[in-house]
Amino acid sequence: MNRYMEGGAAAEMLERRWFAAFKAASVARAECEALVEALNMTQAAWNEARNRLVKLETLRDALGDELAEVDGQKEEGLLEPAEPGELSAA
């Protein structure tokens, strides 16, 4: 009878350990799934921000080219003598 009780206690301990491991694995799986979702959301946000950056840099460069062209025209205009009676932009 003593052996049966010892075997039953060992089986009960094994079962408790199994349930504890099962629960810990379930918690870890849920954590992994949450992290994957967060990673996907972060990746999507990064892609969106990167696309916005490319568009803004393209716009900045185009405006910079226009500004340089306007500045070049202003400098050319400053070098030309003004006709008498004309107002100068300078």
Secondary structure, 3 states (H helix, E strand, C coil): CHHHHHHHHHHHHHHHHHHHHHHHHHHHHHHHHHHHHHHHHHHHHHHHHHHHHHHHHHHHHHHHHHHHHHHHHHHHHHHCCCCCCCCCCC
